[in-house]
């Protein structure tokens, strides 16, 4: 499928408006692994005939890492710059594949004047599947053991546990849960700006602990819904030298593969 992604600026120049803004995020823009997830989300939106746009060079970091690290001033500067751009374009609805962006845009932008309907990509994919706008044909995951790692900012912070699982249920796979899941899930170790600092003293890296819980179930796929979780769980699988046996995949990648996009 040839991807055709338009910017909000191009829509605006043509006097049109998209249904939804796809907020790509820093990881989805610059991290090579996360770029694959960005492409998978774009393919799904295009296949479902969703009129969407990206901000392109007008998108800046939401300010989440700055806020988590305690730099409220920098967060507000970044947030207000983004809000000014989005309000200028009249943005109403946003989808993002990053729970950190999702949480910040949804819960922290309103007090600075940014009021949008913000959804996580698993929520949007679920609605597109429910409406029949995309169909999962292939059985490449049929019967395979899959375990899902809950992103902290999607699960505990925003109470969304079912959308990703309902999407995975469409794959005809065997979904097995880790002991610590849903509201009792264990962080991958990257949240709260921990992604960008050295680990603190301890017996074991958090991502290794979490990956060991997943690997104990002998899954073929560890499914994730966050670029940070993807990095941490992938590193955990490498640490266990299980790369040839276990894949770490974002739910969007799994749906795009199963739908042969």
C-alpha positions in Angstrom: 0.0 0.0 0.0 1.3 3.4 -1.0 1.1 5.8 2.0 -0.4 9.2 1.3 -0.1 11.3 4.4 -1.2 15.0 4.2 -0.3 17.8 6.7 -2.9 20.0 8.4 -1.3 22.9 6.5 -2.1 21.3 3.1 -5.7 20.6 4.2 -6.0 24.2 5.4 -4.5 25.6 2.1 -7.2 23.6 0.2 -9.9 24.9 2.4 -10.6 21.4 3.8 -10.6 19.8 7.3 -9.6 16.3 8.2 -11.7 14.1 10.6 -8.7 13.5 12.9 -5.2 14.7 13.7 -2.7 11.9 14.0 -0.3 13.1 16.7 2.9 11.2 15.8 5.0 12.1 18.9 8.8 12.3 19.3 9.4 8.5 19.4 7.1 7.9 16.4 9.0 10.6 14.5 12.6 9.9 15.3 13.0 6.4 16.8 13.6 3.9 13.9 11.6 1.2 15.7 8.7 3.5 16.6 8.6 4.8 13.0 7.3 1.3 11.9 4.4 1.7 14.3 3.7 5.2 12.9 3.5 3.7 9.4 1.2 0.9 10.6 -1.2 3.4 12.2 -1.2 5.5 9.0 -1.8 2.4 6.9 -4.8 1.4 9.1 -6.3 4.9 8.9 -5.8 5.0 5.1 -7.3 1.5 4.6 -10.3 2.6 6.8 -10.8 5.7 4.6 -10.3 8.0 7.6 -9.6 11.5 6.6 -6.5 12.3 8.7 -3.6 14.7 8.8 -0.3 15.2 10.7 1.2 18.4 11.8 4.6 17.5 10.3 7.3 20.1 11.2 4.7 22.1 13.2 4.5 19.3 15.8 6.6 19.7 18.9 7.1 17.5 22.0 3.9 17.5 24.1 6.1 18.4 27.1 5.4 15.1 29.0 9.1 14.3 29.8 9.7 17.8 31.0 6.7 17.7 33.3 7.5 14.3 34.7 11.1 15.4 35.3 9.8 18.4 37.3 10.3 21.2 34.8 6.8 22.7 34.8 8.0 25.9 33.1 9.4 24.0 30.0 6.3 21.9 29.9 4.0 24.9 29.7 6.1 26.5 27.0 6.0 23.4 24.9 2.3 22.8 25.5 1.2 26.3 24.8 3.1 26.4 21.5 1.3 23.2 20.4 -2.1 24.4 21.6 -1.6 27.7 19.6 -0.9 25.7 16.5 -3.8 23.2 16.9 -6.3 25.9 17.9 -5.3 27.9 14.8 -6.2 24.9 12.7 -9.4 24.2 14.6 -8.3 20.7 15.7 -11.2 18.7 17.3 -10.1 15.1 17.5 -6.6 13.6 18.0 -5.3 10.0 17.8 -1.9 9.0 19.0 0.1 5.8 19.4 1.9 7.1 22.5 0.1 6.8 25.9 2.3 9.5 27.3 1.2 12.0 24.5 -2.4 10.6 25.0 -2.4 11.3 28.7 -0.8 14.8 28.4 -3.0 16.0 25.5 -6.2 14.6 27.1 -5.7 15.5 30.8 -3.2 18.3 31.0 -3.8 20.5 27.9 -7.3 21.5 28.8 -6.2 23.8 31.7 -3.9 25.6 29.2 -6.7 26.1 26.7 -6.3 22.9 24.6 -9.7 21.1 24.5 -9.7 18.1 22.2 -11.2 14.6 21.9 -8.1 12.5 22.4 -8.0 8.8 21.7 -5.3 6.1 21.9 -4.7 4.2 18.7 -6.0 1.0 20.2 -9.3 2.7 21.0 -9.6 4.0 17.4 -8.6 0.6 15.9 -11.2 -1.1 18.0 -14.0 1.3 16.7 -12.8 0.8 13.1 -13.0 -3.0 13.5 -16.4 -2.8 15.2 -17.7 -0.6 12.4 -16.3 -2.9 9.7 -14.1 -0.2 8.3 -11.1 -2.5 8.4 -11.2 -6.3 8.4 -8.6 -8.7 9.8 -8.4 -11.4 7.1 -5.1 -13.2 7.6 -4.6 -15.9 10.2 -0.9 -15.2 10.8 -1.4 -14.9 14.5 -4.1 -17.7 14.7 -3.5 -19.9 17.7 -0.3 -18.1 18.7 0.3 -17.3 22.4 0.2 -13.6 22.9 0.5 -11.6 26.2 -0.2 -7.9 26.4 1.8 -5.5 28.5 -0.4 -2.6 29.8 1.1 0.8 29.3 0.9 2.7 32.6 -0.5 5.9 31.0 -3.2 4.0 29.2 -4.1 1.6 31.9 -3.8 2.9 35.5 -3.7 6.6 34.5 -6.7 6.5 32.2 -8.5 3.3 33.0 -8.3 1.8 29.5 -7.7 -1.9 29.7 -10.3 -3.4 27.3 -9.7 -1.7 24.0 -6.3 -3.3 23.3 -7.5 -6.7 24.5 -10.6 -6.5 22.3 -8.5 -5.6 19.3 -6.2 -8.6 20.0 -9.2 -10.9 20.3 -9.9 -10.3 16.6 -6.6 -12.0 15.7 -7.9 -15.5 16.7 -4.8 -15.9 18.9 -4.5 -17.2 22.5 -4.3 -14.2 24.8 -2.7 -15.1 28.1 -2.4 -12.7 31.0 0.7 -12.0 33.1 0.0 -12.3 36.9 0.6 -8.5 37.2 -1.8 -7.0 34.6 -4.5 -4.4 34.2 -4.7 -2.3 37.3 -2.0 -4.4 38.9 0.3 -4.1 35.9 4.0 -3.5 36.4 5.7 -0.5 34.7 8.3 -1.4 32.0 10.6 1.1 33.7 10.5 3.9 31.1 7.7 6.1 32.3 8.0 9.3 34.3 11.0 10.4 32.2 12.9 7.4 33.5 13.6 6.6 29.8 16.1 9.4 29.7 18.2 8.8 32.8 20.5 6.1 34.1 19.0 3.4 36.3 19.1 3.8 40.1 21.0 1.2 42.2 19.1 -2.1 42.6 19.3 -5.8 42.1 17.7 -5.9 38.6 16.5 -3.5 35.8 12.7 -3.0 35.9 12.4 -4.0 32.2 14.2 -7.3 32.8 11.8 -8.1 35.7 8.8 -7.3 33.5 10.1 -9.2 30.5 10.8 -12.2 32.7 7.1 -12.2 33.7 6.1 -12.2 30.1 8.6 -14.9 29.0 7.5 -17.2 31.8 4.3 -17.7 29.8 6.2 -18.8 26.7 4.5 -16.4 24.3 5.3 -16.0 20.6 4.4 -12.3 20.8 4.6 -9.7 23.6 2.1 -7.1 22.4 2.5 -3.5 23.4 0.7 -0.2 22.9 3.5 2.3 23.7 6.8 3.2 22.0 8.6 3.3 25.4 7.2 -0.1 26.4 8.3 -1.4 23.0 11.9 -0.4 23.6 12.0 -1.7 27.2 10.4 -5.0 26.4 12.6 -5.5 23.3 15.7 -4.8 25.4 14.4 -7.3 28.0 13.9 -10.0 25.3 17.5 -9.3 24.0 18.8 -9.6 27.6 17.2 -13.0 27.8 18.6 -13.9 24.4 15.1 -14.9 23.1 14.9 -12.6 20.0 14.7 -15.7 17.7 11.7 -17.0 19.7 9.7 -14.0 20.9 8.6 -10.9 19.0 7.7 -7.6 20.6 5.0 -5.9 18.4 2.7 -2.9 18.7 -0.9 -3.8 18.3 -1.1 -1.5 15.3 1.6 -3.5 13.6 -0.2 -6.8 14.3 -3.5 -5.5 12.9 -1.8 -4.0 9.8 0.0 -7.4 9.2 -3.2 -9.4 9.8 -5.2 -7.1 7.5 -2.4 -7.4 4.9 -1.9 -3.7 4.6 
